[in-house]
Amino acid sequence: MNKIKIAFFDTKPYDKKSFDEENTNFNFDISYFDSKLTGQTVSLTHGFDVVCAFVNDTLSSGVLEALKQNGIKLIAMRCAGYNNVDLKKAYKNVHVVRVPAYSPYAVAEHAVAMMLTLNRKTHKAYSRTRDNNFSINGFLGFDMHGKTAGIIGTGKIGQKIMSILNGFGMEVLAYDKFPKNDLEKSLDFEYTELASLYLQSDIISLHCPLNAETRHIISKKSIEKMKDGVMIINTSRGGLIDTQALLDNLKTGKIGAAGLDVYEEESDYFFEDFSSQILTDDVLARLLTFPNVLITSHQAFFTKEALGNIAETTLHNIKDYFEKDKLPNEICYRCDSDSCLKEKLGRCF
């Protein structure tokens, strides 16, 4: 049998290293492309069997049609999110798999690191002392102990962050469209409605997928319901926050601090080096001027353990597609409904 050929897009050095190491167990033929998958680069997929894509690749209707015409049988997302995939167009045209849980610890720990940094201003203290300035004026924080954290989304990452915050002695509230009520006692948290979570939380951390229902779950209206000085952390997807509403409420002080590992328009900037250029995104440039805003470039997942798990699961997903009837990590636009056939047939279609 000929080797399975994989077109790997938006390649970074760490991607190639982790996938090459794991591929010694699979022996796939992987071609790495530095460019993102777009309508302009989709022609590169001709002659391949599989496309391996990431969060900022474009998998629109037009790109998916071109992939089908080029003979692509499988799209292997090397991430958990799939909001950049037109799943309706993919249905019955090309199968899509993902990595649902590469390291919930990595993302949860990064979210908490952002909370602590913003609260105690350790990033500012680092810069100040390097200039031989040992003043602590302006660095006043608060005890995490006794404060209330609101967690939106109680999947694997949400559960890990709740465990960490419990260790600080925080009260933990949570919201999830599909609550896991059996976890409330063991993880010491309480499910509540969004309005109540907004009203009571000192810190709000987002750990839900981006879809039509969750887009701008943090909006002008929801921010109005929050405590004055609330801290908002987002390590999930940029579109969960209406960035202009965030910016407006940072100006007024309604939002006391924001930690963003993701950004609505990140695809043009994140994972790239623009240090010698001027940012043309006025909103991002403005956010970077706030002393109470901490932005990291979608690095919450970025640990050795996570990269290894991503490579292993992605390549296993590809192997399963060609060798097995079941695709446990497949997704389609019907996956959240009773009409999905995966449980009955082993695949979504």
C-alpha positions in Angstrom: 0.0 0.0 0.0 1.3 3.5 -0.9 2.2 5.8 2.0 -0.6 8.1 3.1 0.3 11.6 2.1 -0.4 14.5 4.5 -0.3 18.2 3.6 0.5 20.0 6.8 -0.3 23.8 6.9 0.8 26.7 9.0 3.9 24.8 10.1 6.2 26.1 12.9 9.5 24.6 13.9 8.0 23.0 17.0 5.2 21.4 14.9 7.7 19.7 12.7 9.8 18.5 15.6 6.9 17.0 17.5 5.2 15.4 14.5 8.4 14.0 13.0 9.2 12.4 16.4 5.7 10.9 16.6 5.6 9.9 12.9 8.3 7.3 13.5 5.5 5.2 14.9 3.2 5.7 11.8 5.5 6.2 8.8 3.2 8.7 7.0 4.5 10.9 4.2 4.2 14.4 5.6 4.8 17.5 3.6 5.2 20.7 5.7 4.0 24.0 4.3 4.8 27.3 6.2 1.8 29.0 4.7 -1.7 28.9 6.1 -4.4 27.0 4.2 -6.5 29.6 2.3 -8.2 29.9 -1.1 -4.8 30.9 -2.5 -2.8 28.0 -1.1 -5.4 25.2 -1.4 -3.9 24.2 -4.8 -0.9 22.8 -2.8 -3.2 19.9 -1.6 -3.4 18.3 -5.0 -2.1 14.7 -4.8 -2.5 14.4 -1.0 -4.9 12.2 1.0 -5.1 14.3 4.2 -4.9 17.9 5.2 -3.6 18.7 8.7 -4.9 22.2 9.7 -4.7 24.5 12.7 -6.7 27.3 14.3 -6.0 30.1 11.8 -6.3 28.0 8.6 -9.3 28.8 6.4 -11.7 25.9 5.9 -14.5 27.8 4.3 -17.1 26.4 1.8 -14.9 27.4 -1.2 -11.7 25.9 0.3 -13.6 22.7 1.3 -15.0 22.3 -2.3 -11.5 22.7 -3.6 -10.2 20.1 -1.2 -12.9 17.7 -2.3 -11.9 18.3 -6.0 -8.3 17.7 -5.1 -9.1 14.3 -3.6 -8.7 15.1 0.0 -10.4 12.5 2.1 -9.8 13.8 5.6 -9.2 17.0 7.5 -7.2 16.4 10.6 -7.4 19.5 12.9 -4.5 19.5 15.3 -6.5 21.4 17.9 -9.7 21.2 19.9 -11.6 24.1 18.3 -13.1 23.9 14.9 -15.0 27.2 14.5 -12.9 27.9 11.4 -14.4 24.8 9.6 -17.7 25.1 7.6 -19.1 21.8 9.0 -22.2 22.0 6.9 -20.2 22.1 3.7 -17.9 19.4 5.0 -20.8 17.0 5.8 -20.8 14.1 3.3 -17.9 15.7 1.4 -14.9 15.3 3.7 -14.5 13.9 7.1 -13.2 16.1 9.9 -11.4 15.0 13.1 -9.9 17.0 15.9 -7.8 16.7 19.1 -10.5 17.1 21.9 -8.1 16.9 24.9 -4.4 17.4 24.4 -3.6 18.9 27.9 -6.3 20.5 29.9 -3.6 21.2 32.5 -1.7 23.4 30.1 -4.6 25.7 29.3 -5.9 25.8 32.9 -2.5 26.6 34.3 -1.9 29.4 31.8 -5.3 30.9 32.6 -4.4 31.0 36.3 -1.0 32.4 35.6 -2.7 35.3 33.8 -4.9 35.9 36.8 -2.0 36.0 39.2 0.1 38.2 36.9 -2.7 40.7 36.4 -3.5 40.7 40.1 0.0 41.0 41.6 1.5 42.9 38.6 4.5 40.6 38.5 5.2 41.4 34.8 5.4 45.1 35.7 7.5 44.4 38.8 10.0 42.4 36.6 10.5 45.4 34.3 10.7 47.9 37.1 13.4 46.1 39.1 15.5 45.6 36.0 15.7 49.4 35.9 16.9 49.4 39.5 13.5 50.8 40.6 12.3 49.0 43.7 9.2 51.0 44.4 6.0 48.9 44.9 3.6 51.8 44.2 0.9 50.8 41.9 1.3 47.1 42.5 -1.5 46.6 45.1 -3.4 43.4 44.5 -6.0 41.4 46.3 -6.2 38.0 48.1 -7.6 35.4 45.8 -8.7 33.6 48.9 -12.4 34.3 49.5 -13.1 35.8 46.1 -15.6 34.4 43.6 -14.5 32.9 40.3 -17.0 32.4 37.5 -16.1 29.6 35.0 -18.0 29.5 31.7 -17.7 26.0 30.3 -17.1 23.0 32.5 -15.4 20.6 30.1 -12.0 19.1 30.8 -10.2 22.5 31.0 -12.9 24.1 33.0 -12.8 21.3 35.5 -9.0 21.6 35.9 -9.1 25.4 36.5 -11.9 24.9 39.1 -9.7 22.5 41.0 -6.8 24.9 41.0 -8.9 27.9 42.1 -10.4 25.7 44.9 -6.8 25.4 46.1 -6.7 29.2 46.6 -9.8 29.0 48.7 -12.0 30.8 46.1 -15.7 30.3 45.8 -16.4 28.8 42.3 -19.5 29.4 40.3 -20.0 27.8 36.8 -22.2 27.9 33.8 -22.6 25.3 31.1 -25.3 24.7 28.5 -24.9 21.0 29.3 -24.2 20.9 33.1 -22.5 18.0 34.7 -24.3 18.1 38.0 -22.5 15.0 39.4 -19.3 17.0 39.5 -20.5 19.8 41.7 -19.7 18.1 45.0 -16.4 16.5 44.0 -15.1 19.7 42.4 -16.6 22.0 45.0 -18.4 24.4 42.7 -22.0 25.5 42.1 -23.8 25.8 38.8 -25.7 29.0 38.2 -27.3 31.0 35.5 -25.1 33.4 33.5 -26.8 36.5 34.9 -26.0 35.3 38.4 -22.4 34.4 37.5 -21.9 37.8 36.0 -23.3 39.5 39.1 -21.3 37.7 41.7 -17.9 36.9 40.1 -14.7 38.8 40.8 -12.9 36.9 38.1 -14.6 35.4 35.0 -12.7 32.8 32.9 -13.9 31.5 29.6 -13.6 27.8 28.7 -16.3 27.1 26.2 -16.3 26.5 22.4 -17.0 29.3 19.9 -20.3 28.9 18.1 -23.4 30.9 17.2 -24.7 30.7 20.7 -21.4 31.7 22.5 -20.2 34.3 20.1 -19.8 37.6 22.1 -21.0 35.9 25.3 -19.0 38.8 26.8 -20.8 41.8 25.3 -21.9 45.3 26.2 -25.0 43.9 27.9 -23.3 41.2 29.8 -20.6 43.5 31.0 -23.2 45.8 32.4 -24.3 43.0 34.7 -20.8 42.4 36.1 -19.2 43.7 39.3 -17.2 46.9 38.9 -13.5 46.0 38.5 -14.1 42.5 37.3 -11.2 40.6 35.8 -11.9 38.7 32.5 -9.7 35.9 31.3 -10.0 34.3 27.8 -7.9 31.3 26.8 -10.6 29.8 24.5 -11.5 31.7 21.3 -11.3 35.4 20.6 -14.9 35.6 19.3 -16.3 34.9 22.7 -15.6 38.5 23.6 -16.9 41.6 21.8 -13.5 43.3 21.7 -14.9 46.8 21.2 -17.2 46.4 24.3 -14.2 45.1 26.2 -12.1 48.1 25.1 -14.9 50.6 26.0 -15.3 49.1 29.5 -11.6 49.0 30.2 -11.5 52.8 29.5 -14.3 53.4 32.1 -12.8 51.0 34.7 -15.9 48.8 34.7 -13.5 46.0 33.7 -10.5 46.1 36.1 -8.2 43.8 34.1 -8.3 41.5 31.1 -6.0 38.5 30.2 -6.3 37.5 26.6 -4.5 34.5 25.1 -6.8 34.8 22.1 -8.2 37.7 20.0 -11.1 38.1 17.6 -8.8 39.1 14.7 -5.8 37.1 15.7 -5.3 35.2 12.5 -3.4 38.0 10.9 -0.9 38.4 13.8 -0.7 35.5 16.3 2.2 33.0 15.9 4.1 35.5 13.7 6.8 38.1 14.4 5.8 41.8 13.8 8.3 43.4 16.1 9.8 45.5 13.3 6.5 46.6 11.9 3.6 48.9 12.9 0.4 47.2 13.9 -2.4 48.2 11.5 -5.1 46.7 13.8 -6.1 49.8 15.8 -8.1 47.8 18.4 -5.2 45.4 19.2 -2.8 48.3 19.3 -5.0 50.1 21.7 -5.4 47.1 24.0 -1.6 46.7 24.2 -1.4 50.2 25.7 -3.5 49.3 28.8 -1.4 48.5 31.9 -4.2 46.2 33.1 -4.3 44.1 29.9 -2.1 41.1 29.5 -2.0 39.6 26.0 -0.3 36.4 25.0 -0.3 35.0 21.5 -2.4 31.8 21.8 0.2 30.0 23.8 -1.9 28.5 26.6 -1.7 25.1 24.9 2.1 25.3 24.5 3.7 22.7 26.7 5.9 19.8 25.8 3.2 17.4 27.0 0.5 19.1 24.9 2.6 19.1 21.7 3.3 15.4 22.1 -0.3 14.6 22.8 -1.5 16.7 19.8 0.9 14.9 17.5 0.0 11.4 18.8 -3.8 12.0 18.7 -3.7 13.6 15.3 -1.7 10.8 13.7 -3.9 8.2 15.4 -7.0 10.0 14.0 -5.5 9.6 10.5 -4.6 6.0 11.1 -8.1 5.3 12.4 -9.7 6.8 9.3 -7.9 4.6 6.9 -7.9 1.4 9.0 -10.9 1.4 11.3 -14.7 1.9 11.1 -14.9 4.1 14.2 -13.7 7.7 14.4 -14.2 8.7 18.0 -12.8 12.2 17.4 -14.8 13.0 14.3 -17.0 16.1 14.2 -19.9 17.2 12.0 -22.5 19.9 12.3 -24.9 17.2 13.6 -22.6 16.0 16.4 -24.6 17.8 19.1 -27.9 16.4 18.0 -29.6 13.0 17.9 -29.4 13.0 14.1 -25.6 12.3 14.1 -24.9 8.7 13.0 -21.5 8.3 14.7 -22.8 6.3 17.6 -24.7 3.9 15.3 -22.3 3.6 12.4 -19.0 4.6 13.9 -18.7 7.7 11.7 -20.7 10.8 11.2 -21.7 9.8 7.7 
